Amino acid sequence: MFEEFNFDLIYRERDDITPLVVMMCGVAGSGKTTFSQQLEKGGFVRLSIDEEIWATNGRYGIDFPTEKIEEYKKDAERKLRNHLIKLIHDKQQVVIDFSFWDRVRRDQYKQLIEKSGGKWKLIYLKVHPDDLRERLKIRNKRFDANAFPITEEILTSYLNGFETPKGEGEIVIEH
């Protein structure tokens, strides 16, 4: 999916003094996990709310009731945020596989990363809504931590609520 992207744009930013934290940004189905897994192969530690929920609570709507998802997301994010700080202190390169759909949250994480001794890069994966719908049809058939079911209604609410990064130091990847 990202064969044409030059990952050296990110890899060359790594150093042993100031760890690099890559913040993924995009709507569900935009490829954040696929991109993050590429960075993970390159030595980054990947943090994923979806995978943390899966590991801790099981499958959405199967192992736990759907109304618990917001509580579990908050718990998972709190745990991963603490882990992020420890990883930065340990001079690890990190990729945060979250959606970062709102600017306020992106800014909070940028400040947290810098305050903890790291530097950040924001990667925005820009995908046309019709392409997202096609990808989600395929993804919704899978049963794994990264295949959280997304209905048309949920996707529409995500698209309507998404705050596109502009002037935030983002790297935009259209695909």
N, C-alpha and C positions, 0 to 999 in steps of 0.2 A: 504493500500500500504506500510506503514511503521510500521506495527504491530510488527516487530521483532527488530526495532531500540530502543535502550535504551535512551529515551529522558532525563533521569536523567544526562547523560553525559553533557547535555546543562544546564538543570535546576540547577544543583549544582554550576554552575559558576555565578549564579545571586547573587547580593548583593545590599544593599541599598546605598552604597557609590560610587561604580564605576559601572554604568549601563552596561549591556551586550548588544551588538548589534550583532545579527547573520546575516551574509551576505550569502545569497543563491547563488550558482554558478552552472550553468548547461544549457544545450541546451534546446530549446523549447520542452516541452513534457516530461522533465525529472522528473517532480514531485515537482518542487519548490513551487508552490502555495499550493499543498496538504500538504507538509511538513510545510510550513509557517503557514497554518491554524491550524495545530496541536499545534504549539508554541503559536499562538494567543489564543487558548483555555486555554493554560497554563499561560496566563497573559501578553504575549508580545503584543506590538502594531505593526501591520503589515503595511508596506508601499509597495504599488504596483503601478508601472508606468501604467500598463494596466488599472487598476481600476481607477486611477486618470484621464486618458484620457477619459475613458467611462463616468465618472461622469461629466467631464467638457465639453466634445465635442460630446459625443454620440458614436455611432457604426461606426467602420472603414468601409468606402466604402458605408455606408448607410446615416448616419447623417453628415458626412463630406467626402470630396474627398480624395482618397487614397494618393495623392501627398502631403497632409498636415501632414502625420504621423510623419515624422522626426522632423518637427517643434513642433508638439504637444508632442512628446517624450521629447524633450529638455525642453519645458516649464514645463511638468509634473515632470521631474527629478529635475529641479531647485527648484520647489515648495516643493517637497518631501525632498530634501537635507536640505533646511531651516527648515522644520518641524523636521527632524532627529536631527538637532543641538538643537532645543528647547526641544525635548523629552529627549535627553541626559542631558541637563541642569536641566530638571525636574525629573531626576533620574528614568526614565522609561526604561524598558527592551524593545528592538525593534528587529524586524526581517525585513530585507530588501529583499523583493521578487522581485529582479532584476535578470538578467542572469549573470552579471559580467563575460562576456565572454573574456575580455582582462585583462592581468596582470596590465597594467598601471592604469586602472580604479580601480581595486581592491586595489592597493597600495594607490591611492589617497583617497579612502574611509577609508582605515585603518588609514591613517594619520589624516584625518578629525575627525574620531571617537575618536582617542587618544587625539588630540588637544582640542576636545570639552569636554573631561573628561570621556570618556567611554572606554570600552575594547571590542574587537571583537573576533568572531569565524567565520571561513570560512567553510561552509558546501558545499562540491562538490558532486553533484548527478551524478554518472557515469552510463550511460545507453547505451546499444548496439544500434547502429543506426537502426537496423531492428525493435527493440522494440519501438524506438521513432516513427518510421513510423506507426506502428500499433496503438499506442496511439494517434497520431495526426489525423489518419483517424476518430477515435471516437470523439476526441475533436473538429475537424473541423465541425461536425454536430451540435454543440451547438451554442447558440447565447447569450453569456454573456461576461463580461469584460475580462475574462481569457481564452476566446476561439478565440483569434486572429487567423484568417485563415493562415495556413502555408502550402504552396504548396511544392512539391518535390524539385523544384528549390530553393525556399527559404531555406528549410531544408539543402540542399547540401551546400548553401553558408554559413549557420550558422555553419555546421560541419567543413567546410574548414577554417573558420575564428576563430574558438574557440581555445583559448589558455588554455590548460589543466593546472590547478594549480599543481605545483611541488615544494616542499620545501617552501611553503608559510604558513605553520601552518594549513593546511587544514585537515578537517575530510572527508575522502572519503567514500561515501555510494554507493555501487554497488547494483543495483536492477533491 
